[in-house]
Amino acid sequence: MGSVLVILIVYIMYFLFSVNRYDKNGHYKDKDYKKNKNKKKKLTKKEIEELKKKDYDKLPNEAKFFVSKYRIDLDKVNIRGLLKMLGLVLGICIAAGTLIVITALPNHPNWQIVIAFIIVLVLFFISMKIMARYFEKKGLVKDE
């Protein structure tokens, strides 16, 4: 029960601080977004490129790492959906890491922190690799 609670807490925090910054189309919400939200004008190619660059620049670091390392095509993927998936994976990795460390080293808090950090990183990189294979199968990677 404690693991499920940790997963939910991490996911909710990640959702509030990362996913909630993007609209349903995957564009970053900022001051200009609120002004231009109600306007129905067609964007030029230059404005679209600037919008994509701003969306990428505002991504969290783990999402930037995932997109750049595994060549994920952000034109084919909704950024908001990608962030939701990363948040869920991160929550599961943190819960699994803390569960493993708490049961293995009950009386060593300093070692628990160090080993939990290492376990969470390893689990997160493994799960990112699995997610990358999923994206490759779906055809959501850049064609070069």
DRENPA-3360 file (N, C-alpha, C; in nm, 2 decimals, always signed):
BEGIN
1 = MGSVLVIL = +0.08/-0.12/+0.00/+0.00/+0.00/+0.00/+0.09/+0.13/+0.00 ~ +0.20/+0.12/+0.07/+0.29/+0.23/+0.08/+0.35/+0.27/-0.06 ~ +0.38/+0.16/-0.14/+0.44/+0.18/-0.27/+0.34/+0.25/-0.36 ~ +0.21/+0.21/-0.36/+0.11/+0.28/-0.44/+0.10/+0.42/-0.40 ~ +0.11/+0.45/-0.27/+0.10/+0.59/-0.22/+0.22/+0.67/-0.27 ~ +0.34/+0.62/-0.27/+0.45/+0.69/-0.32/+0.44/+0.71/-0.47 ~ +0.39/+0.62/-0.55/+0.37/+0.63/-0.69/+0.27/+0.75/-0.72 ~ +0.16/+0.75/-0.64/+0.06/+0.85/-0.66/+0.11/+0.99/-0.63;
9 = IVYIMYFL = +0.19/+1.00/-0.52/+0.24/+1.13/-0.47/+0.34/+1.18/-0.58 ~ +0.43/+1.10/-0.62/+0.53/+1.14/-0.72/+0.46/+1.18/-0.85 ~ +0.36/+1.10/-0.89/+0.30/+1.13/-1.02/+0.22/+1.26/-1.01 ~ +0.15/+1.28/-0.90/+0.07/+1.41/-0.88/+0.17/+1.53/-0.88 ~ +0.28/+1.52/-0.81/+0.37/+1.63/-0.81/+0.43/+1.66/-0.94 ~ +0.47/+1.55/-1.02/+0.52/+1.57/-1.15/+0.41/+1.63/-1.24 ~ +0.29/+1.58/-1.23/+0.18/+1.64/-1.31/+0.16/+1.79/-1.28 ~ +0.16/+1.82/-1.16/+0.14/+1.96/-1.13/+0.25/+2.06/-1.17;
17 = FSVNRYDK = +0.38/+2.01/-1.16/+0.49/+2.10/-1.19/+0.54/+2.08/-1.33 ~ +0.51/+1.98/-1.40/+0.56/+1.96/-1.54/+0.46/+1.95/-1.64 ~ +0.37/+1.85/-1.63/+0.27/+1.83/-1.73/+0.17/+1.94/-1.74 ~ +0.13/+2.00/-1.63/+0.03/+2.10/-1.63/+0.07/+2.23/-1.70 ~ +0.20/+2.24/-1.73/+0.25/+2.36/-1.80/+0.21/+2.36/-1.95 ~ +0.17/+2.24/-2.00/+0.14/+2.23/-2.14/-0.01/+2.21/-2.17 ~ -0.06/+2.27/-2.28/-0.20/+2.25/-2.31/-0.23/+2.11/-2.37 ~ -0.35/+2.09/-2.41/-0.39/+1.96/-2.46/-0.32/+1.93/-2.60;
25 = NGHYKDKD = -0.28/+2.03/-2.67/-0.21/+2.01/-2.79/-0.06/+1.99/-2.78 ~ -0.01/+2.01/-2.65/+0.13/+1.99/-2.63/+0.21/+2.12/-2.64 ~ +0.15/+2.24/-2.64/+0.22/+2.36/-2.65/+0.24/+2.42/-2.51 ~ +0.35/+2.48/-2.49/+0.39/+2.54/-2.36/+0.30/+2.66/-2.33 ~ +0.24/+2.67/-2.21/+0.16/+2.79/-2.17/+0.25/+2.89/-2.11 ~ +0.24/+3.01/-2.16/+0.31/+3.13/-2.10/+0.22/+3.25/-2.11 ~ +0.28/+3.37/-2.09/+0.20/+3.49/-2.10/+0.14/+3.51/-2.24 ~ +0.22/+3.48/-2.35/+0.17/+3.50/-2.48/+0.07/+3.40/-2.52;
33 = YKKNKNKK = +0.07/+3.28/-2.45/-0.03/+3.18/-2.48/-0.17/+3.22/-2.44 ~ -0.18/+3.29/-2.33/-0.31/+3.33/-2.28/-0.37/+3.44/-2.38 ~ -0.28/+3.53/-2.43/-0.32/+3.64/-2.52/-0.37/+3.58/-2.65 ~ -0.29/+3.48/-2.70/-0.32/+3.43/-2.84/-0.41/+3.31/-2.84 ~ -0.46/+3.27/-2.72/-0.54/+3.15/-2.71/-0.67/+3.16/-2.79 ~ -0.74/+3.28/-2.78/-0.87/+3.30/-2.84/-0.86/+3.34/-2.98 ~ -0.74/+3.38/-3.03/-0.73/+3.42/-3.17/-0.72/+3.30/-3.26 ~ -0.79/+3.30/-3.37/-0.80/+3.19/-3.46/-0.72/+3.21/-3.59;
41 = KKLTKKEI = -0.61/+3.28/-3.58/-0.53/+3.31/-3.70/-0.44/+3.20/-3.74 ~ -0.41/+3.19/-3.86/-0.32/+3.08/-3.91/-0.18/+3.13/-3.89 ~ -0.10/+3.04/-3.83/+0.04/+3.07/-3.80/+0.13/+3.05/-3.92 ~ +0.23/+3.13/-3.93/+0.33/+3.12/-4.04/+0.43/+3.01/-4.00 ~ +0.51/+2.97/-4.10/+0.60/+2.86/-4.08/+0.71/+2.90/-3.97 ~ +0.75/+3.03/-3.98/+0.85/+3.08/-3.88/+0.79/+3.08/-3.74 ~ +0.66/+3.12/-3.72/+0.60/+3.12/-3.59/+0.58/+2.97/-3.54 ~ +0.55/+2.88/-3.63/+0.54/+2.74/-3.59/+0.68/+2.69/-3.54;
49 = EELKKKDY = +0.79/+2.72/-3.61/+0.92/+2.68/-3.57/+0.96/+2.74/-3.43 ~ +0.93/+2.87/-3.41/+0.95/+2.93/-3.28/+0.88/+2.87/-3.17 ~ +0.75/+2.83/-3.20/+0.67/+2.77/-3.10/+0.72/+2.63/-3.06 ~ +0.77/+2.55/-3.16/+0.83/+2.42/-3.14/+0.96/+2.43/-3.06 ~ +1.04/+2.53/-3.09/+1.16/+2.55/-3.02/+1.14/+2.59/-2.87 ~ +1.04/+2.68/-2.85/+1.00/+2.72/-2.71/+0.95/+2.60/-2.63 ~ +0.86/+2.51/-2.70/+0.81/+2.39/-2.63/+0.93/+2.30/-2.59 ~ +1.02/+2.28/-2.68/+1.14/+2.19/-2.65/+1.22/+2.25/-2.54;
57 = DKLPNEAK = +1.25/+2.38/-2.54/+1.33/+2.45/-2.44/+1.27/+2.44/-2.30 ~ +1.14/+2.44/-2.29/+1.08/+2.44/-2.16/+1.05/+2.30/-2.11 ~ +1.10/+2.19/-2.18/+1.08/+2.06/-2.13/+1.17/+2.03/-2.01 ~ +1.12/+1.94/-1.92/+1.21/+1.91/-1.81/+1.33/+1.83/-1.86 ~ +1.44/+1.83/-1.78/+1.56/+1.77/-1.83/+1.55/+1.62/-1.87 ~ +1.48/+1.55/-1.79/+1.47/+1.40/-1.82/+1.39/+1.38/-1.95 ~ +1.30/+1.47/-1.99/+1.23/+1.46/-2.11/+1.32/+1.50/-2.23 ~ +1.40/+1.60/-2.21/+1.50/+1.65/-2.31/+1.60/+1.53/-2.34;
65 = FFVSKYRI = +1.65/+1.47/-2.23/+1.74/+1.36/-2.24/+1.68/+1.25/-2.32 ~ +1.56/+1.21/-2.29/+1.49/+1.10/-2.35/+1.47/+1.13/-2.50 ~ +1.42/+1.25/-2.53/+1.39/+1.29/-2.67/+1.52/+1.30/-2.75 ~ +1.63/+1.35/-2.70/+1.75/+1.36/-2.78/+1.83/+1.23/-2.79 ~ +1.83/+1.15/-2.68/+1.90/+1.02/-2.69/+1.84/+0.92/-2.78 ~ +1.71/+0.91/-2.77/+1.64/+0.81/-2.85/+1.57/+0.87/-2.98 ~ +1.60/+0.99/-3.02/+1.56/+1.05/-3.14/+1.41/+1.05/-3.15 ~ +1.34/+1.09/-3.05/+1.19/+1.09/-3.05/+1.15/+1.21/-3.13;
73 = DLDKVNIR = +1.05/+1.19/-3.23/+1.00/+1.30/-3.31/+0.89/+1.37/-3.24 ~ +0.91/+1.49/-3.20/+0.81/+1.57/-3.12/+0.69/+1.62/-3.21 ~ +0.71/+1.61/-3.35/+0.60/+1.64/-3.44/+0.50/+1.53/-3.44 ~ +0.54/+1.41/-3.41/+0.45/+1.29/-3.41/+0.40/+1.26/-3.27 ~ +0.46/+1.31/-3.16/+0.43/+1.28/-3.02/+0.37/+1.40/-2.96 ~ +0.27/+1.39/-2.88/+0.21/+1.50/-2.80/+0.30/+1.51/-2.67 ~ +0.36/+1.63/-2.65/+0.45/+1.65/-2.54/+0.38/+1.62/-2.41 ~ +0.26/+1.66/-2.39/+0.19/+1.64/-2.27/+0.17/+1.49/-2.24;
81 = GLLKMLGL = +0.14/+1.41/-2.34/+0.13/+1.26/-2.32/+0.27/+1.20/-2.29 ~ +0.37/+1.25/-2.35/+0.51/+1.20/-2.32/+0.54/+1.23/-2.17 ~ +0.51/+1.35/-2.13/+0.54/+1.39/-1.99/+0.46/+1.31/-1.89 ~ +0.34/+1.27/-1.92/+0.25/+1.19/-1.84/+0.32/+1.05/-1.82 ~ +0.37/+1.00/-1.94/+0.43/+0.87/-1.93/+0.56/+0.87/-1.85 ~ +0.64/+0.97/-1.87/+0.76/+0.98/-1.80/+0.74/+1.00/-1.65 ~ +0.63/+1.07/-1.61/+0.60/+1.09/-1.47/+0.55/+0.96/-1.40 ~ +0.48/+0.88/-1.48/+0.43/+0.75/-1.42/+0.55/+0.66/-1.40;
89 = VLGICIAA = +0.64/+0.66/-1.50/+0.76/+0.57/-1.49/+0.85/+0.62/-1.38 ~ +0.87/+0.75/-1.37/+0.95/+0.80/-1.26/+0.89/+0.77/-1.12 ~ +0.76/+0.78/-1.11/+0.69/+0.74/-0.98/+0.71/+0.59/-0.95 ~ +0.70/+0.51/-1.05/+0.72/+0.36/-1.02/+0.86/+0.33/-0.99 ~ +0.96/+0.40/-1.05/+1.10/+0.38/-1.02/+1.14/+0.42/-0.88 ~ +1.09/+0.54/-0.84/+1.11/+0.59/-0.71/+1.05/+0.50/-0.60 ~ +0.93/+0.45/-0.63/+0.86/+0.36/-0.53/+0.94/+0.23/-0.52 ~ +0.98/+0.17/-0.63/+1.05/+0.05/-0.63/+1.18/+0.06/-0.56;
97 = GTLIVITA = +1.25/+0.17/-0.59/+1.38/+0.19/-0.53/+1.38/+0.21/-0.38 ~ +1.28/+0.29/-0.33/+1.26/+0.30/-0.19/+1.22/+0.17/-0.12 ~ +1.13/+0.10/-0.19/+1.09/-0.03/-0.13/+1.20/-0.13/-0.11 ~ +1.29/-0.14/-0.22/+1.40/-0.23/-0.21/+1.50/-0.19/-0.10 ~ +1.53/-0.06/-0.09/+1.63/-0.01/+0.00/+1.57/-0.02/+0.15 ~ +1.45/+0.01/+0.17/+1.39/+0.00/+0.30/+1.39/-0.14/+0.35 ~ +1.36/-0.23/+0.27/+1.36/-0.37/+0.31/+1.50/-0.43/+0.33 ~ +1.59/-0.39/+0.24/+1.73/-0.45/+0.25/+1.81/-0.39/+0.36;
105 = LPNHPNWQ = +1.80/-0.26/+0.38/+1.89/-0.19/+0.48/+1.80/-0.11/+0.58 ~ +1.74/-0.18/+0.67/+1.65/-0.11/+0.76/+1.71/-0.01/+0.86 ~ +1.84/-0.03/+0.90/+1.90/+0.05/+1.01/+2.01/+0.13/+0.96 ~ +2.02/+0.16/+0.83/+2.14/+0.24/+0.78/+2.08/+0.35/+0.69 ~ +2.04/+0.46/+0.75/+1.98/+0.57/+0.67/+2.08/+0.64/+0.57 ~ +2.21/+0.65/+0.60/+2.30/+0.71/+0.51/+2.32/+0.62/+0.38 ~ +2.33/+0.49/+0.41/+2.35/+0.40/+0.30/+2.22/+0.39/+0.22 ~ +2.11/+0.40/+0.29/+1.98/+0.39/+0.22/+1.97/+0.50/+0.11;
113 = IVIAFIIV = +2.01/+0.62/+0.14/+2.00/+0.73/+0.05/+2.09/+0.71/-0.07 ~ +2.21/+0.67/-0.05/+2.30/+0.65/-0.16/+2.26/+0.53/-0.25 ~ +2.22/+0.42/-0.19/+2.18/+0.30/-0.27/+2.05/+0.33/-0.34 ~ +1.96/+0.40/-0.27/+1.83/+0.43/-0.33/+1.85/+0.52/-0.46 ~ +1.94/+0.61/-0.45/+1.97/+0.70/-0.56/+2.02/+0.62/-0.68 ~ +2.11/+0.53/-0.65/+2.17/+0.45/-0.76/+2.06/+0.36/-0.82 ~ +1.98/+0.29/-0.74/+1.88/+0.20/-0.78/+1.77/+0.28/-0.87 ~ +1.73/+0.39/-0.82/+1.64/+0.47/-0.90/+1.69/+0.51/-1.03;
121 = LVLFFISM = +1.82/+0.56/-1.04/+1.88/+0.59/-1.17/+1.88/+0.47/-1.26 ~ +1.93/+0.36/-1.21/+1.94/+0.24/-1.30/+1.80/+0.20/-1.35 ~ +1.70/+0.20/-1.26/+1.56/+0.16/-1.30/+1.51/+0.26/-1.40 ~ +1.54/+0.39/-1.38/+1.48/+0.49/-1.47/+1.55/+0.48/-1.61 ~ +1.68/+0.45/-1.62/+1.74/+0.43/-1.75/+1.69/+0.31/-1.82 ~ +1.67/+0.20/-1.74/+1.62/+0.08/-1.80/+1.48/+0.10/-1.85 ~ +1.39/+0.17/-1.78/+1.26/+0.19/-1.82/+1.25/+0.29/-1.94 ~ +1.35/+0.38/-1.95/+1.36/+0.47/-2.06/+1.39/+0.39/-2.19;
129 = KIMARYFE = +1.48/+0.30/-2.17/+1.51/+0.21/-2.29/+1.39/+0.13/-2.34 ~ +1.31/+0.08/-2.24/+1.19/+0.01/-2.28/+1.09/+0.10/-2.35 ~ +1.08/+0.22/-2.29/+0.99/+0.32/-2.36/+1.03/+0.36/-2.50 ~ +1.16/+0.37/-2.52/+1.22/+0.40/-2.65/+1.19/+0.29/-2.75 ~ +1.19/+0.16/-2.70/+1.15/+0.05/-2.79/+1.01/+0.06/-2.83 ~ +0.92/+0.10/-2.74/+0.78/+0.12/-2.76/+0.76/+0.23/-2.87 ~ +0.83/+0.34/-2.85/+0.82/+0.45/-2.95/+0.87/+0.41/-3.09 ~ +0.98/+0.33/-3.09/+1.03/+0.28/-3.22/+0.93/+0.19/-3.29;
137 = KKGLVKDE = +0.86/+0.10/-3.21/+0.76/+0.01/-3.27/+0.64/+0.09/-3.32 ~ +0.61/+0.20/-3.26/+0.49/+0.28/-3.30/+0.53/+0.37/-3.42 ~ +0.66/+0.38/-3.45/+0.71/+0.47/-3.56/+0.72/+0.62/-3.52 ~ +0.75/+0.65/-3.39/+0.75/+0.78/-3.35/+0.89/+0.84/-3.33 ~ +0.98/+0.78/-3.40/+1.12/+0.83/-3.39/+1.15/+0.90/-3.52 ~ +1.26/+0.98/-3.52/+1.29/+1.06/-3.64/+1.35/+0.97/-3.75 ~ +1.31/+0.99/-3.87/+1.37/+0.91/-3.98/+1.49/+0.99/-4.03 ~ +1.60/+0.92/-4.03/+1.72/+0.99/-4.08/+1.79/+0.91/-4.19;
% end
